[in-house]
Amino acid sequence: MKRRFLRAALCLGLLGTAPVTYAQSVLPLVEQTLPNPDNEPAPVHPVPHPRQLKWQETEFYAFFHYGMNTYTNREWGYGNEDRATFAPTAAPNPRQWLEVAKAAGMRGGIAVVKHHDGFCLWPTATTEHNVTNSGNDYGRQTNIPRDFAEAARDLGMKYGFYISPWDRNSALYGTERYVKEVFLRQCAEIAQYGTDQFEMWFDGANGGDGYYGGEEGRRSIDRATYYDVPNLRDTVHRVCPDCVLWGVGGEARWIGNEAGWAGQTNWSTENRDYVPEKNGMYGTEDGWFWLPGESDAKATNRGWFWHEGESPLSPERLFQMYLETIGRNSTLILNIPPNQAGVLPDASVEALTKMGELVQQRLSADLAAKASVTADHVRSAGVARHYEPINMTDGDKETYWATNDGETTATITLSWDSPQTVRYVELMEYIAKGQRVRKFHIEALSLDGTWIPCAMQVETTTIGYKRIVPLNGSTAASYDEGLQVKAMRIVIEDSKACPLISRVAVY
């Protein structure tokens, strides 16, 4: 009798033990997680690395060619220059360089600290061909990487450095010792001037004739293997995790010209065997890795380095470059050379300041922000994320409008309560998930109620990170009387997968 009562008590929890239900003992509860609760679109590969995304967001930045060539009136030094020739007439002022760049609307700058002549603008341990052996106190006290990085941080700007892989001064160039004992060590030294560098610039000019420690002659190398690029990337990224290695480094590509334009069709994807001069402007639609384009151009009418008698390009010409590079899925690195006093000349300061005023005047008052925006296709919302058209005008780069999978065409409509004067349309894809749009066009609803095509002379194919379309079709004379419209339509005609648009702006 006692045993029977004990068994019953244990089952019913009468002895202080909680009762065990049948469901708990046989069917334990398991929390279910949906595979894609927010219904996010799958990426279209390849996609950018996070450091490439941050680099692309810099958009517009300055190039400062300054060094031995500033005092020899050359573009490419031979490497045999007397070190005393580097003799600034005043203390070089990198802060002034960056202040001018900021007034132009730039978000950063890259300073040349070693060109092909091998002369280093910091007190390096790798060569005697450096500022410590300059011709005066101004030169001997120069340390461009130190002063440039400090000024950039103080001004809230991004910064980086140009280091020539080719060294026409070094006796070791062309040998294995040069890469290990000189080039990689120089890159590591420069990386120590700041862990927040956004780009290192490695020119493609390599090999050829030079001084080479007095031996002279020609040195030939295979740059694809000579510079030990995988080790170079690891060396820099250990110290500067967000630093993109341009050119030889293989993380961003030369746009293919030095004239300040990118292709109207411009993919950020590319293949390793591409020829920059032929295809750098355009990219390759089905390229197998992410290699976004950077356009390097001169803001003056002479060389990359300062030359007596040079003059700046007009603000209107510089604005045209802006539209034809940043407005075509490229970044723009615009060169402004400091003079022999180590400052930017007054004429360059004036031209760049006025160029910045044009950008601010023409591309800052976004009319889309006060428009009603709709789309004929909208992706189904997830648990914590929606893809409504309002995402394109909310000012948040992390939200985007999208269509459902399999829907590769759509029409986005913006309308206003009263007529608007419009001149430009800006579009941005959410490229963290890949570049998609192949073809689109823009229409405007005129005051008489007729839909009219816009930008008929423009190739409205790719969008990418950013596309700015002048509605009159001309980048050279884009700012005219404008169009009077009641509404606008962006019609996506073809996309590699469901389109993702993070921003639509109208100016």
N, C-alpha and C positions, 0 to 999 in steps of 0.2 A: 504493500500500500504506500509506504514512504517513497520507494523508488519511482512508482507511477506518478506521485505528486511532484517529485523533483524534476522529472522529465517534462511535465506539463508547465511547471514554473519557469524552467529555462526557456521553453518555447514562447511563453507569454511575457517574458521579461519581468516576472514578479520578484526576482531576486536582485533587482537593480540593473540589469542589463537591458539596453534598448532593444525593442523587438526588431527583427530582421524581416523585411517584407520579401515577398516572392520576386518582385521586380528587381529589388536590389541584389538579391543573391543570384539571380539567373540572367537578368538583362540590365547591366550597369549603364547609366546614362553617359553618353559621349557628346561633348560639345561639337556641333557641326560648323565647319568653316567653308563658305562658298569659295570656289577657285578664283572668281573675279567679282567681288561684291560691288565694286564701283563701276562695273561694265566699261573699264578702260580699254581703248583700242590697243591692239597689239602693235609693237614697234615695226617699222619698215626698215630693215637693216640695209647698210650699216648705220649706226647712230653715233653721235659725237661723244667723246669722253667729257666728263664734267669740266675738266680744265679747258677744253676746246670751246665749250659753251660760254664759260666766263670770258675767254679771250674774244669771242665773237661779239659779246655784249659791249666790249670796249668801243667797237665801231670805228672811231675816228681818233687818231693819235699822231704825234709828231715824230719826225726823224731829224736828228741833229748830227750832221756830218761836221766834225771838228777834229783837228789833230795836226800832224806834221804837214799834211798837204795844204792846210790853211796858210802856211808860211812859205811854201815852196811854189805856190801857184800851179800845183799839179792835181790831177784826179787820182792817179795810181802812182804812188811813190815806188821807186826801184828797190828801196831797202838799204841804200848806201848813204842816206842823208846824215849829215853832221847833227848829232843830238842837240847841239847848242842852237841849231836853227829854230827849234821850238822855243820861242821867247815871247810869250804874250805881252802886249803893251799895258795890260791891266790884269787884275785877278779874274780869271774866267768865272762867269756868273750863271750857272745852270738854273738857278731859281728864276732869273729873268726869262730864260728860254721857256720854262714851263708856264710862267705867268702869261706869256703871249699865247702859248698853245691853249691855255684854258679860256682866254678871251675869244679865241676862234671857235670855241665849242668842243675842243678836243678833250678826251678823258684820260690822256696819258701821253707818254713819250718814250722814245728809245734813243739813247745816246751812243754814238760810235766811240768805243774806247780802245779799239785796235783795228787799223785798216791793213791793207795788203803790205804796206811798208814795214809792218811788224812793230811800230812804235806804240808803246802802251801808255795810256793816260792815267796810270795809277802806279804806285811803287811796287811793282811785281818782283817776286823772287826768281822768275823764270828767265829773265833776260836783262842785260844792261841797257838795252834800247828802250828806255822808259823815262818818265818825267824827272826822276831824281838826277839825271844827267843833262837837264835842260840848260838853256843859255842865260837865264836870269832867275831871280828869286820868285817871281810870279810863276814861272814854269816849274821850278823845283818844288813849290808848295802846292802844285795842282794835284788834285785827286778827284777826277770827274765821277767815278762810280760812287764815292762817298758823298760828295756834295749833291749829285743828281738825285740819289735815293732819298737823302734827307729832305731835299726841297719837295720832291714828289709826295712824300708822306705828309709833310706839313700842309701842302695844298690840296690834299685829298685826291691825288691823281695816281694812276697806275704808271709803272715804270719798268724798263728793261734795258738791255744792252746789246750792241752789235760787237761781235768778236770775230775778226776774220780768221777762218781756218787756214787760209793761205798766208804764208809768212815769207816775204822776199828777203828778209834780213837774216833769218836763222840759218846757220850752217847745218843744222840737223834736219831741215825740211826735206821731205822725200824719203827719210829713213824712219824706221820703227821708233827710234828714240824720240823723235819730234812729238809724236802723238802722246806718248806716255809722259815725257819729261817737260813738255812745253804746253801743247794745246790743251790737254785735259786738265793740267794743273792750272792754267789760266782760267778756264771755265769754272773750276772749283773755287778759285780765288774770287771771281766775280760773283758767284753764287753766295758767298759769305757776306756780301754787302746788303743783303736783305732776303728774307725767306718769302717775301710777298711779291717777288718779280712776276710779271705776267708774260714776258716773252724774251727769249734769246734769239738773236738774229745771226744766222750763219750763211754768209754770201756763197753763191754757187761758183764764183770765180776761183779756180784752183789750178796750181801748177803753171809752168811756163818759165820765162826767163826771170832772173833776179840776181841780187848781190850774193846771197847765200853765204855770208861770213867771209866774203872776199873771193870765194872760189868761182863765183858767177856761173854762167851757163844756163841750161834749162833742166827743170826737174819735172818728171811726169808721174802722176799718181792716179789710181782709180778711187775717186772720192766715195764711191758706193761702199767700199770696204776699208779704205785707208784710215778714216777717222774713227773707226770703232764706234759707230753710232749707238748701238744698243748700250754699250758701257757709258757713253756720253749722256744718254738720256737718264740712265739710272743714277749717274753721278749728280746731275742737276736736280732731278726730281726728289732725291733723298733730302736735299736742302730746301728746294723751292717746288713744292708739290703742285702748284697751280701754274707753273711756267711752261708755256708752249715753246717748242723748239722749231723755229721757222727754217725753211730751206733744207739744208743738209740734215737737220734734225728730224725731218719727215713728219711733222705734226701740223703744218700749215703750208700752203703752196704759194709760189709766186704766180701772180695773176697772168703773167706772160708778156707784159709790156711795162714801160716806164712812163706812159702817157696819161695815166689817170683814168682808165676806163676798163670795165669788165663787160663780158658778153651779156646781152639782154637775156639770153638763155644761159643760165649759169648754175650748174649742179655743184654741190659741195662734196660729192662722191667722186672718186678717181681710182685709177689703176696705177701700179708701180711703173709701168713702161710708158707713161704719157710723156709727151714733149711739151714743156711749158710754153715755148714760143708759138706753138701751133694750137694747143688745147688748153693752156692755163686759163684763158679767158672764159672758158665754157664748162669745164669739168666733164664728167662722163655719167650719164644717167644711171647706168647699171654698174658703176664702179664698185669695187669690192671693199674699199675702206674709206673712212671719212677724212677728207683732206680739203678743208675750206680755203678759199682764196683771199690773198692780201694784195692790194694794189699799192705799189710804191711809186710816188710821183714827186716831182720838184715844184716848189712854189715860186721858184725864181727862174730866170731865163738863161742861166749859164749852167755850171756843173753842180754836182752834189755838194762839193766844198765851196766855200766863199771865194769869189774872185772879184778883183777891182773892177768897177763899172757895171756890175750886175744890177738887175732891177727885178722886182717881184711881178708875178702875174697879176692880172686884175682880179678884184673880188668876184666879179661875175664869172670869170673863167674858173676860179677856184670853186665857186658854187656849182658850176656845171660838172666839175670832177666829182663833187660830193654826190650829185644825182646819179652819175654814171658808175660809181663804185659802191658806196654804201647803199644807194638805191637799187643796186643790182646784185644783192647777196654777196658782197665782198666787204672787207674792211678797207680803210684808206689810211696809209701812213704817209703823211705829207712832209717833205723835207724842207727845213728852214735852216740854212747854214749860218752859224755864228761867225763873226769877223775876227780880225787879229787881236782885238781887245777882249775877245771871249764873250761877246754879247750879240744879240740879233740887231741888225741895222734898223734905223728908224723907218725906212721905207717898207721893210718887211713887217715891222710891228703894225704900221698903219693898214697895210693890205690885209693882213690876217685878222685884225680887229674888225675891219669892215666886212670881211667874209663871214665872221661869226655873227655879226648883226643881221646879215642877209638870211642865214640859217634860222636865227631866232624869229625874224620877222615873218618868214614864209612858211616855216614848218613847226610852229609851236601852238597856234590857236586851233585846236582840234574841234572841228564842227561835228564830228561823229558822236562826241560825248553828249551832245544835246539832241541827238536824233533818235527816232524810234527805229529799232533794228529787228528784222525778222528774217527767217529762212524757211524755204519750202521743205527742207529735210532737217531733222534734229535727232540726234542719237538718244536712245532711251536712257533715262537717268539710272544711276546706281544707288547704293545705300547712302553714301555720303558725298556724291559728286553728280553734278548735272552738266549738260553740254549745250545749254540754251544760247541763243545768239547774243544775249547781253554780255556773255563772257568776252566778246571781242571788243567791247567798249568800256569795260570796268576798270581798266588801268592795271590789272593784275596779270603779270606775265605767266603765272602758273595756271591760269584758267584758260579754257579754249572751247570754241564751238566745234562740234563734230557731227558727222552723219553716222548712220548705222553701217555695220560691216557690209560690204558689197555695193554700197551707194557711193559712186565716184563722181557724180555730177550734182550740182546744187546751185541755187540762186539765193544770194544774200541781198536784202533790200534795206536801204536807209532812207527815211523820210523825215521831213521837217514841217512844222506848222506854218512856217513862212519861207519864202524863197531865200536861197543861200548863194553866195558867190564862191565858186570852187575852182581850184587850179591843180591840186595834186590829190592822189589817193595813195595811202600807205598800207601795205599788207604785210603780215608776219605769220609764218607758220610756227607751230609748236614743234621745233626741230629736235627737241630731246627724244622724240619718237620717230625721227627720220624725216627726210625731205620727200614730199609726195606730189604736189601739184605739177601737172605737165602743161596745162593750157587753161586760160581764163580770158574773159573780156569784161569791159566796163561800159555801162550805159547810163545815161542821165535823162531824167524826165524834165523836159523843157517847160517853160511857163505856159505854152499853148497845149500842154498835155501829151506831147509826142515823146516817145522814147528814142533817143538818138545815140549812136555809137560814139565812144570817146577814144582818144589816143590811137587812131587808126594807123599811124606810122610806127607804132611801138610793137615789138614782139612780146605779146602778153602770154608767155609760156611759163617759165619757172617763177616761183616766189622765194622759197628758202627762208633764211633768217629774216630778211627784210627786202621789200620791193617798194620803191617809190615811183609812181607813174605820173608824169606830167600830162594832164588831160588834153593839152593842145598838141601833144606828140613830139615836142621839141625840148631837148635838154639844154640847147644853146640859148633859147629865148623862151624859157618856160613860164616866166612871170609876166603874163599879159593881163588884159582886162578881165579874164576869167569867164566862166559859164554861170548863168543864172539858172538854178535848178530847184525843183520841188522835192526830188528824190533821186537816188542813185541805186544801180544794181551792179553787183559783182557776180558774174556768172562763171562758175567753175565748170569747164567743159570736159576735163579729163584729169584723173589723179591716179597715182600708182596704187593707192588704197583709199579708204575713207579719208577725206581731207580734214585736217586739224588746223584751224585758224585761231591764233591767240590775240591778234589785234587787227582792227580796221580803223584807220584814221583818215579824215578828210580835211584838207587845208584850202 
